[in-house]
């Protein structure tokens, strides 16, 4: 990965209500009469740039449901563009003088990066007071809308039991059967660096381990979401991911299991990797963006996070009891959750990624 790859070969742009693909040349205009807007004369639309995982190709994801409900309640059509967390931030940077999107949704540390680059404007959505302080910006520039945790997947058919440690992944049986997404581009790929540095006690020992692991690694992957289908089919035995996305995928991928690596002799660990949303500065549909953010944090939308999306509500006062919520609680039992130093990661991310490239020859 000597050059910065994109999460997908072509960004996926959809009119979220119909789910139809737009022309690759750019965003399509959604139908609708004039309504609330800001710079476009009142277009009844809002554009979302988002990391993947919350929208389903089958049209049954959390985004699919809440965007449709939002349009039904407000008449505002949602235009949707999906890619890697880093890719979405870089696209917003390129468009900074002519902002095209209204709402940005990415994983840490890219939401902090977006804030640091001056891409976001202050807005505290209704319901954000119910979000844990660690999952929102003190300056009001972003807040989590879906809580999530980093994890790995494995093929339950090929492996009788899930691996337990990082060290097991160095075994010969995983050669050419292990893959993780690109650090510095994909949020889940960057999470591999964050967790390994935590578990191994620092950058140097983590890079030493990842250098060894490279012997089994298939190679770069521009999309985390594409690794689960490969694992389910047996093309891979192990891959990285995140709990929300993989839990939702497992409903249609029977061989997919979720696990959390531990350092040999230690406990399995993970950390929160929430989908965090912010209103873009000089957004073309500022008021519509605010309305969408309010709706994403509404009780109605938050109650669907586990039931439909397979994730965890961002609001602490929403406590679902559906079957998915029960299963997710069981999955997390016994897993130590640590809190990364996101300020350090945001400041030194480029250096960490360069160290990874050097260690792995990527």
JOBEL-V694610 format. One record per residue. N is the residue number from 0. RES is the residue in three letters. SS is DSSP state (helix for helix, strand for strand, loop for the rest). PSI is psi in degrees with one decimal (999 if undefined). D_FIRST is the distance of its C-alpha to the first C-alpha in Angstrom with 2 decimals. Layout:
n:N res:RES ss:SS psi:PSI d_first:D_FIRST
n:N res:RES ss:SS psi:PSI d_first:D_FIRST
This chain:
n:0 res:UNK ss:loop psi:54.8 d_first:0.00
n:1 res:UNK ss:loop psi:-26.1 d_first:3.78
n:2 res:UNK ss:loop psi:160.7 d_first:5.31
n:3 res:UNK ss:loop psi:109.8 d_first:6.55
n:4 res:UNK ss:loop psi:165.1 d_first:7.09
n:5 res:UNK ss:loop psi:159.5 d_first:10.60
n:6 res:UNK ss:loop psi:-37.5 d_first:12.25
n:7 res:UNK ss:loop psi:157.5 d_first:14.28
n:8 res:UNK ss:loop psi:-28.7 d_first:14.61
n:9 res:UNK ss:loop psi:131.6 d_first:17.77
n:10 res:UNK ss:loop psi:139.7 d_first:19.06
n:11 res:UNK ss:strand psi:120.2 d_first:22.00
n:12 res:UNK ss:strand psi:125.6 d_first:25.12
n:13 res:UNK ss:strand psi:153.4 d_first:28.38
n:14 res:UNK ss:strand psi:108.8 d_first:31.91
n:15 res:UNK ss:loop psi:-30.8 d_first:31.95
n:16 res:UNK ss:loop psi:-42.6 d_first:35.62
n:17 res:UNK ss:loop psi:-25.1 d_first:35.59
n:18 res:UNK ss:loop psi:4.7 d_first:32.01
n:19 res:UNK ss:strand psi:148.8 d_first:31.82
n:20 res:UNK ss:strand psi:140.8 d_first:28.72
n:21 res:UNK ss:loop psi:170.3 d_first:28.96
n:22 res:UNK ss:loop psi:141.0 d_first:28.27
n:23 res:UNK ss:loop psi:-19.8 d_first:24.66
n:24 res:UNK ss:loop psi:-20.1 d_first:25.97
n:25 res:UNK ss:loop psi:-171.5 d_first:26.47
n:26 res:UNK ss:loop psi:140.3 d_first:28.54
n:27 res:UNK ss:loop psi:153.3 d_first:31.84
n:28 res:UNK ss:loop psi:135.4 d_first:35.01
n:29 res:UNK ss:loop psi:150.3 d_first:36.64
n:30 res:UNK ss:loop psi:159.1 d_first:40.34
n:31 res:UNK ss:loop psi:152.2 d_first:42.77
n:32 res:UNK ss:loop psi:172.1 d_first:45.49
n:33 res:UNK ss:loop psi:141.6 d_first:45.34
n:34 res:UNK ss:loop psi:-155.8 d_first:44.93
n:35 res:UNK ss:loop psi:134.2 d_first:43.36
n:36 res:UNK ss:loop psi:-164.2 d_first:40.68
n:37 res:UNK ss:loop psi:-64.7 d_first:40.20
n:38 res:UNK ss:loop psi:1.1 d_first:39.21
n:39 res:UNK ss:loop psi:16.5 d_first:39.51
n:40 res:UNK ss:loop psi:14.6 d_first:43.21
n:41 res:UNK ss:loop psi:29.2 d_first:42.91
n:42 res:UNK ss:loop psi:138.2 d_first:40.48
n:43 res:UNK ss:loop psi:68.8 d_first:40.47
n:44 res:UNK ss:strand psi:161.1 d_first:36.72
n:45 res:UNK ss:strand psi:137.8 d_first:33.86
n:46 res:UNK ss:strand psi:131.1 d_first:30.13
n:47 res:UNK ss:strand psi:126.4 d_first:27.60
n:48 res:UNK ss:strand psi:122.2 d_first:23.85
n:49 res:UNK ss:strand psi:147.9 d_first:22.62
n:50 res:UNK ss:strand psi:152.4 d_first:19.92
n:51 res:UNK ss:loop psi:165.4 d_first:20.52
n:52 res:UNK ss:loop psi:-25.6 d_first:22.81
n:53 res:UNK ss:loop psi:-9.4 d_first:26.24
n:54 res:UNK ss:loop psi:139.4 d_first:26.90
n:55 res:UNK ss:loop psi:142.3 d_first:27.62
n:56 res:UNK ss:loop psi:-22.9 d_first:27.31
n:57 res:UNK ss:loop psi:-2.9 d_first:30.84
n:58 res:UNK ss:loop psi:18.1 d_first:32.14
n:59 res:UNK ss:loop psi:23.5 d_first:33.19
n:60 res:UNK ss:loop psi:174.6 d_first:30.74
n:61 res:UNK ss:helix psi:-45.8 d_first:31.79
n:62 res:UNK ss:helix psi:-45.0 d_first:30.72
n:63 res:UNK ss:helix psi:-46.2 d_first:32.58
n:64 res:UNK ss:helix psi:-50.6 d_first:35.70
n:65 res:UNK ss:helix psi:-32.8 d_first:35.77
n:66 res:UNK ss:helix psi:-41.9 d_first:34.82
n:67 res:UNK ss:helix psi:-43.4 d_first:37.62
n:68 res:UNK ss:helix psi:-40.2 d_first:40.03
n:69 res:UNK ss:helix psi:-44.9 d_first:39.16
n:70 res:UNK ss:helix psi:-39.6 d_first:39.88
n:71 res:UNK ss:helix psi:-37.3 d_first:43.06
n:72 res:UNK ss:helix psi:-33.8 d_first:44.27
n:73 res:UNK ss:helix psi:-19.8 d_first:43.37
n:74 res:UNK ss:loop psi:2.5 d_first:43.01
n:75 res:UNK ss:loop psi:121.5 d_first:39.65
n:76 res:UNK ss:strand psi:143.5 d_first:36.99
n:77 res:UNK ss:strand psi:120.6 d_first:33.40
n:78 res:UNK ss:strand psi:133.7 d_first:30.63
n:79 res:UNK ss:strand psi:128.4 d_first:27.33
n:80 res:UNK ss:strand psi:127.6 d_first:23.71
n:81 res:UNK ss:strand psi:140.8 d_first:21.00
n:82 res:UNK ss:strand psi:-168.7 d_first:17.28
n:83 res:UNK ss:loop psi:155.6 d_first:14.92
n:84 res:UNK ss:helix psi:-49.3 d_first:16.61
n:85 res:UNK ss:helix psi:-36.8 d_first:14.40
n:86 res:UNK ss:helix psi:-41.7 d_first:14.43
n:87 res:UNK ss:helix psi:-39.9 d_first:18.20
n:88 res:UNK ss:helix psi:-44.6 d_first:18.73
n:89 res:UNK ss:helix psi:-35.7 d_first:16.96
n:90 res:UNK ss:helix psi:-42.1 d_first:19.09
n:91 res:UNK ss:helix psi:-34.9 d_first:22.13
n:92 res:UNK ss:helix psi:-45.6 d_first:21.44
n:93 res:UNK ss:helix psi:-29.2 d_first:21.41
n:94 res:UNK ss:loop psi:11.9 d_first:24.62
n:95 res:UNK ss:helix psi:-36.3 d_first:26.29
n:96 res:UNK ss:helix psi:-9.2 d_first:29.08
n:97 res:UNK ss:helix psi:69.1 d_first:29.68
n:98 res:UNK ss:loop psi:129.3 d_first:28.79
n:99 res:UNK ss:loop psi:-27.6 d_first:28.45
n:100 res:UNK ss:loop psi:164.4 d_first:28.05
n:101 res:UNK ss:loop psi:-39.2 d_first:30.51
n:102 res:UNK ss:strand psi:134.1 d_first:28.89
n:103 res:UNK ss:strand psi:128.8 d_first:25.40
n:104 res:UNK ss:strand psi:116.7 d_first:24.47
n:105 res:UNK ss:strand psi:171.0 d_first:21.39
n:106 res:UNK ss:strand psi:156.7 d_first:20.71
n:107 res:UNK ss:loop psi:149.1 d_first:20.92
n:108 res:UNK ss:loop psi:14.6 d_first:19.67
n:109 res:UNK ss:helix psi:-26.1 d_first:18.87
n:110 res:UNK ss:helix psi:-36.3 d_first:22.56
n:111 res:UNK ss:helix psi:-36.3 d_first:23.44
n:112 res:UNK ss:helix psi:-42.7 d_first:20.90
n:113 res:UNK ss:helix psi:-41.7 d_first:22.60
n:114 res:UNK ss:helix psi:-45.8 d_first:25.92
n:115 res:UNK ss:helix psi:-26.3 d_first:24.99
n:116 res:UNK ss:loop psi:4.5 d_first:24.01
n:117 res:UNK ss:loop psi:25.7 d_first:27.43
n:118 res:UNK ss:loop psi:-19.2 d_first:26.42
n:119 res:UNK ss:strand psi:149.0 d_first:28.90
n:120 res:UNK ss:strand psi:154.9 d_first:32.67
n:121 res:UNK ss:loop psi:129.0 d_first:34.92
n:122 res:UNK ss:loop psi:123.3 d_first:36.22
n:123 res:UNK ss:loop psi:102.2 d_first:37.39
n:124 res:UNK ss:loop psi:154.5 d_first:37.79
n:125 res:UNK ss:loop psi:130.4 d_first:40.89
n:126 res:UNK ss:loop psi:-12.4 d_first:40.35
n:127 res:UNK ss:helix psi:-18.5 d_first:37.76
n:128 res:UNK ss:helix psi:-15.2 d_first:40.52
n:129 res:UNK ss:helix psi:1.8 d_first:40.15
n:130 res:UNK ss:strand psi:135.0 d_first:36.45
n:131 res:UNK ss:loop psi:140.5 d_first:35.85
n:132 res:UNK ss:helix psi:-31.4 d_first:35.33
n:133 res:UNK ss:helix psi:-14.9 d_first:32.03
n:134 res:UNK ss:helix psi:22.1 d_first:30.67
n:135 res:UNK ss:strand psi:158.8 d_first:31.57
n:136 res:UNK ss:loop psi:138.1 d_first:31.45
n:137 res:UNK ss:loop psi:-27.3 d_first:34.60
n:138 res:UNK ss:loop psi:3.1 d_first:34.60
n:139 res:UNK ss:loop psi:14.7 d_first:34.73
n:140 res:UNK ss:loop psi:-22.2 d_first:31.51
n:141 res:UNK ss:loop psi:157.2 d_first:29.97
n:142 res:UNK ss:strand psi:147.9 d_first:31.08
n:143 res:UNK ss:strand psi:141.7 d_first:29.77
n:144 res:UNK ss:strand psi:-23.4 d_first:31.04
n:145 res:UNK ss:strand psi:124.5 d_first:29.85
n:146 res:UNK ss:strand psi:152.7 d_first:29.37
n:147 res:UNK ss:loop psi:165.2 d_first:26.78
n:148 res:UNK ss:strand psi:147.1 d_first:25.36
n:149 res:UNK ss:strand psi:145.8 d_first:22.15
n:150 res:UNK ss:strand psi:-178.1 d_first:22.42
n:151 res:UNK ss:strand psi:161.8 d_first:21.29
n:152 res:UNK ss:strand psi:158.3 d_first:22.69
n:153 res:UNK ss:strand psi:162.1 d_first:24.16
n:154 res:UNK ss:strand psi:112.8 d_first:26.15
n:155 res:UNK ss:loop psi:-20.8 d_first:29.81
n:156 res:UNK ss:loop psi:-42.6 d_first:31.16
n:157 res:UNK ss:loop psi:-30.0 d_first:29.29
n:158 res:UNK ss:loop psi:120.1 d_first:29.48
n:159 res:UNK ss:loop psi:-42.0 d_first:32.98
n:160 res:UNK ss:loop psi:153.4 d_first:31.84
n:161 res:UNK ss:loop psi:147.4 d_first:28.68
n:162 res:UNK ss:loop psi:159.2 d_first:26.92
n:163 res:UNK ss:loop psi:-30.0 d_first:28.15
n:164 res:UNK ss:strand psi:160.4 d_first:26.00
n:165 res:UNK ss:loop psi:-41.8 d_first:22.52
n:166 res:UNK ss:helix psi:-33.3 d_first:23.98
n:167 res:UNK ss:helix psi:-30.8 d_first:24.96
n:168 res:UNK ss:helix psi:-9.1 d_first:21.38
n:169 res:UNK ss:helix psi:-8.0 d_first:21.23
n:170 res:UNK ss:loop psi:152.6 d_first:24.00
n:171 res:UNK ss:helix psi:-27.1 d_first:23.74
n:172 res:UNK ss:helix psi:-17.5 d_first:24.60
n:173 res:UNK ss:helix psi:0.1 d_first:21.16
n:174 res:UNK ss:loop psi:122.9 d_first:19.33
n:175 res:UNK ss:loop psi:9.4 d_first:17.40
n:176 res:UNK ss:loop psi:16.6 d_first:18.90
n:177 res:UNK ss:strand psi:140.2 d_first:16.66
n:178 res:UNK ss:strand psi:144.0 d_first:13.59
n:179 res:UNK ss:loop psi:153.3 d_first:12.42
n:180 res:UNK ss:loop psi:166.4 d_first:10.66
n:181 res:UNK ss:loop psi:115.3 d_first:7.79
n:182 res:UNK ss:loop psi:142.5 d_first:9.51
n:183 res:UNK ss:loop psi:-15.6 d_first:10.27
n:184 res:UNK ss:loop psi:-54.5 d_first:10.28
n:185 res:UNK ss:loop psi:137.8 d_first:12.42
n:186 res:UNK ss:helix psi:-43.7 d_first:15.58
n:187 res:UNK ss:helix psi:-30.4 d_first:15.87
n:188 res:UNK ss:helix psi:-42.0 d_first:12.40
n:189 res:UNK ss:helix psi:-33.1 d_first:13.45
n:190 res:UNK ss:helix psi:-28.6 d_first:16.70
n:191 res:UNK ss:helix psi:-41.8 d_first:15.45
n:192 res:UNK ss:helix psi:-46.2 d_first:15.10
n:193 res:UNK ss:helix psi:-48.2 d_first:18.45
n:194 res:UNK ss:helix psi:-41.5 d_first:20.31
n:195 res:UNK ss:helix psi:-37.7 d_first:19.23
n:196 res:UNK ss:helix psi:-36.3 d_first:20.19
n:197 res:UNK ss:helix psi:-50.2 d_first:23.44
n:198 res:UNK ss:helix psi:-35.4 d_first:24.27
n:199 res:UNK ss:helix psi:-4.3 d_first:23.61
n:200 res:UNK ss:loop psi:27.7 d_first:25.25
n:201 res:UNK ss:loop psi:172.8 d_first:22.73
n:202 res:UNK ss:helix psi:-49.2 d_first:19.37
n:203 res:UNK ss:helix psi:-51.0 d_first:20.05
n:204 res:UNK ss:helix psi:-31.4 d_first:21.31
n:205 res:UNK ss:helix psi:-43.4 d_first:18.58
n:206 res:UNK ss:helix psi:-33.6 d_first:15.85
n:207 res:UNK ss:helix psi:-41.8 d_first:18.17
n:208 res:UNK ss:helix psi:-48.3 d_first:18.33
n:209 res:UNK ss:helix psi:-28.5 d_first:14.63
n:210 res:UNK ss:helix psi:-42.8 d_first:14.33
n:211 res:UNK ss:helix psi:-40.2 d_first:17.12
n:212 res:UNK ss:helix psi:-26.0 d_first:15.85
n:213 res:UNK ss:loop psi:-25.4 d_first:12.75
n:214 res:UNK ss:loop psi:-26.2 d_first:15.45
n:215 res:UNK ss:loop psi:-12.6 d_first:16.29
n:216 res:UNK ss:strand psi:131.4 d_first:13.03
n:217 res:UNK ss:loop psi:-38.6 d_first:12.62
n:218 res:UNK ss:loop psi:-172.4 d_first:8.84
n:219 res:UNK ss:loop psi:146.5 d_first:6.56
n:220 res:UNK ss:loop psi:125.2 d_first:9.19
n:221 res:UNK ss:loop psi:-4.5 d_first:9.63
n:222 res:UNK ss:loop psi:120.6 d_first:13.20
n:223 res:UNK ss:loop psi:-39.7 d_first:15.03
n:224 res:UNK ss:helix psi:-22.7 d_first:18.28
n:225 res:UNK ss:helix psi:-11.2 d_first:17.45
n:226 res:UNK ss:helix psi:-31.7 d_first:17.10
n:227 res:UNK ss:helix psi:-46.5 d_first:20.80
n:228 res:UNK ss:helix psi:-38.1 d_first:22.22
n:229 res:UNK ss:helix psi:-38.5 d_first:20.34
n:230 res:UNK ss:helix psi:-41.4 d_first:21.80
n:231 res:UNK ss:helix psi:-37.0 d_first:25.18
n:232 res:UNK ss:helix psi:-12.4 d_first:25.35
n:233 res:UNK ss:loop psi:1.1 d_first:24.59
n:234 res:UNK ss:loop psi:-32.9 d_first:21.41
n:235 res:UNK ss:loop psi:153.7 d_first:19.97
n:236 res:UNK ss:loop psi:-31.4 d_first:22.22
n:237 res:UNK ss:strand psi:142.6 d_first:20.27
n:238 res:UNK ss:strand psi:164.7 d_first:17.62
n:239 res:UNK ss:strand psi:167.2 d_first:17.21
n:240 res:UNK ss:strand psi:-148.8 d_first:18.97
n:241 res:UNK ss:strand psi:156.9 d_first:21.86
n:242 res:UNK ss:helix psi:-48.8 d_first:25.59
n:243 res:UNK ss:helix psi:-53.1 d_first:26.64
n:244 res:UNK ss:helix psi:-47.1 d_first:24.23
n:245 res:UNK ss:helix psi:-34.6 d_first:24.59
n:246 res:UNK ss:helix psi:-42.8 d_first:28.34
n:247 res:UNK ss:helix psi:-42.0 d_first:28.81
n:248 res:UNK ss:helix psi:-34.0 d_first:26.81
n:249 res:UNK ss:loop psi:-18.2 d_first:28.88
n:250 res:UNK ss:loop psi:-28.1 d_first:32.00
n:251 res:UNK ss:loop psi:5.7 d_first:31.05
n:252 res:UNK ss:loop psi:88.8 d_first:28.94
n:253 res:UNK ss:loop psi:-18.7 d_first:31.57
n:254 res:UNK ss:loop psi:4.3 d_first:29.46
n:255 res:UNK ss:strand psi:124.9 d_first:27.12
n:256 res:UNK ss:strand psi:154.0 d_first:27.87
n:257 res:UNK ss:strand psi:138.6 d_first:26.57
n:258 res:UNK ss:strand psi:167.3 d_first:26.43
n:259 res:UNK ss:loop psi:113.7 d_first:25.54
n:260 res:UNK ss:loop psi:147.4 d_first:24.40
n:261 res:UNK ss:strand psi:154.9 d_first:26.64
n:262 res:UNK ss:loop psi:146.2 d_first:26.43
n:263 res:UNK ss:loop psi:122.1 d_first:28.91
n:264 res:UNK ss:loop psi:-3.8 d_first:32.32
n:265 res:UNK ss:loop psi:-175.4 d_first:31.26
n:266 res:UNK ss:loop psi:152.4 d_first:31.43
n:267 res:UNK ss:loop psi:139.9 d_first:28.81
n:268 res:UNK ss:strand psi:160.1 d_first:27.28
n:269 res:UNK ss:strand psi:-179.9 d_first:25.58
n:270 res:UNK ss:strand psi:157.7 d_first:25.53
n:271 res:UNK ss:strand psi:132.8 d_first:26.26
n:272 res:UNK ss:loop psi:66.5 d_first:23.43
n:273 res:UNK ss:loop psi:155.1 d_first:25.66
n:274 res:UNK ss:strand psi:112.8 d_first:25.19
n:275 res:UNK ss:strand psi:136.4 d_first:26.42
n:276 res:UNK ss:strand psi:144.5 d_first:27.91
n:277 res:UNK ss:strand psi:157.8 d_first:29.09
n:278 res:UNK ss:strand psi:123.5 d_first:31.05
n:279 res:UNK ss:strand psi:142.0 d_first:29.30
n:280 res:UNK ss:loop psi:138.6 d_first:31.21
n:281 res:UNK ss:loop psi:36.5 d_first:33.25
n:282 res:UNK ss:loop psi:139.9 d_first:32.55
n:283 res:UNK ss:loop psi:-22.2 d_first:34.47
n:284 res:UNK ss:loop psi:64.2 d_first:36.13
n:285 res:UNK ss:helix psi:-48.2 d_first:36.51
n:286 res:UNK ss:helix psi:-38.8 d_first:39.46
n:287 res:UNK ss:helix psi:-35.2 d_first:37.94
n:288 res:UNK ss:helix psi:-42.0 d_first:34.80
n:289 res:UNK ss:helix psi:-42.2 d_first:37.13
n:290 res:UNK ss:helix psi:-40.8 d_first:38.95
n:291 res:UNK ss:helix psi:-43.8 d_first:35.86
n:292 res:UNK ss:helix psi:-41.2 d_first:34.73
n:293 res:UNK ss:helix psi:-42.4 d_first:38.30
n:294 res:UNK ss:helix psi:-38.5 d_first:38.26
n:295 res:UNK ss:helix psi:-27.9 d_first:35.00
n:296 res:UNK ss:loop psi:7.1 d_first:36.72
n:297 res:UNK ss:loop psi:157.2 d_first:40.10
n:298 res:UNK ss:helix psi:-39.3 d_first:41.72
n:299 res:UNK ss:helix psi:-46.6 d_first:41.66
n:300 res:UNK ss:helix psi:-40.4 d_first:37.89
n:301 res:UNK ss:helix psi:-31.9 d_first:37.23
n:302 res:UNK ss:loop psi:-18.6 d_first:39.54
n:303 res:UNK ss:helix psi:-6.8 d_first:37.32
n:304 res:UNK ss:helix psi:-47.7 d_first:34.09
n:305 res:UNK ss:helix psi:-44.4 d_first:34.78
n:306 res:UNK ss:helix psi:-42.7 d_first:37.07
n:307 res:UNK ss:loop psi:-42.8 d_first:34.83
n:308 res:UNK ss:loop psi:-14.8 d_first:31.35
n:309 res:UNK ss:loop psi:23.1 d_first:31.27
n:310 res:UNK ss:loop psi:-162.8 d_first:30.46
n:311 res:UNK ss:strand psi:131.3 d_first:32.48
n:312 res:UNK ss:strand psi:142.2 d_first:34.59
n:313 res:UNK ss:loop psi:-29.9 d_first:33.68
n:314 res:UNK ss:strand psi:128.9 d_first:37.41
n:315 res:UNK ss:loop psi:-18.0 d_first:39.15
n:316 res:UNK ss:loop psi:-5.5 d_first:42.43
n:317 res:UNK ss:loop psi:113.3 d_first:41.12
n:318 res:UNK ss:loop psi:87.2 d_first:41.50
n:319 res:UNK ss:loop psi:150.9 d_first:41.01
n:320 res:UNK ss:loop psi:14.7 d_first:42.85
n:321 res:UNK ss:loop psi:169.7 d_first:41.58
n:322 res:UNK ss:helix psi:-38.8 d_first:40.50
n:323 res:UNK ss:helix psi:-41.3 d_first:36.77
n:324 res:UNK ss:helix psi:-41.8 d_first:37.46
n:325 res:UNK ss:helix psi:-44.5 d_first:39.44
n:326 res:UNK ss:helix psi:-38.8 d_first:36.76
n:327 res:UNK ss:helix psi:-39.6 d_first:34.03
n:328 res:UNK ss:helix psi:-41.7 d_first:36.34
n:329 res:UNK ss:helix psi:-40.7 d_first:36.87
n:330 res:UNK ss:helix psi:-37.0 d_first:33.16
n:331 res:UNK ss:helix psi:-8.7 d_first:32.67
n:332 res:UNK ss:loop psi:128.9 d_first:35.76
n:333 res:UNK ss:loop psi:-0.2 d_first:35.23
n:334 res:UNK ss:loop psi:125.8 d_first:31.70
n:335 res:UNK ss:strand psi:126.3 d_first:31.47
n:336 res:UNK ss:strand psi:117.7 d_first:29.99
n:337 res:UNK ss:strand psi:162.4 d_first:28.80
n:338 res:UNK ss:loop psi:111.4 d_first:28.13
n:339 res:UNK ss:loop psi:157.1 d_first:25.04
n:340 res:UNK ss:loop psi:87.7 d_first:25.67
n:341 res:UNK ss:helix psi:-29.5 d_first:23.92
n:342 res:UNK ss:helix psi:-42.8 d_first:25.22
n:343 res:UNK ss:helix psi:-43.2 d_first:23.50
n:344 res:UNK ss:helix psi:-41.6 d_first:20.18
n:345 res:UNK ss:helix psi:-42.3 d_first:20.44
n:346 res:UNK ss:helix psi:-38.8 d_first:21.40
n:347 res:UNK ss:helix psi:13.0 d_first:18.85
n:348 res:UNK ss:helix psi:-46.4 d_first:15.78
n:349 res:UNK ss:helix psi:-40.3 d_first:13.80
n:350 res:UNK ss:helix psi:-39.4 d_first:14.99
n:351 res:UNK ss:helix psi:-41.5 d_first:14.18
n:352 res:UNK ss:helix psi:-40.4 d_first:10.51
n:353 res:UNK ss:helix psi:-39.2 d_first:10.52
n:354 res:UNK ss:helix psi:-38.7 d_first:12.55
n:355 res:UNK ss:helix psi:-43.8 d_first:10.30
n:356 res:UNK ss:helix psi:-42.7 d_first:7.39
n:357 res:UNK ss:helix psi:-41.9 d_first:10.47
n:358 res:UNK ss:helix psi:-37.0 d_first:12.08
n:359 res:UNK ss:helix psi:-7.4 d_first:9.68
n:360 res:UNK ss:loop psi:26.6 d_first:8.37
n:361 res:UNK ss:loop psi:999 d_first:4.65
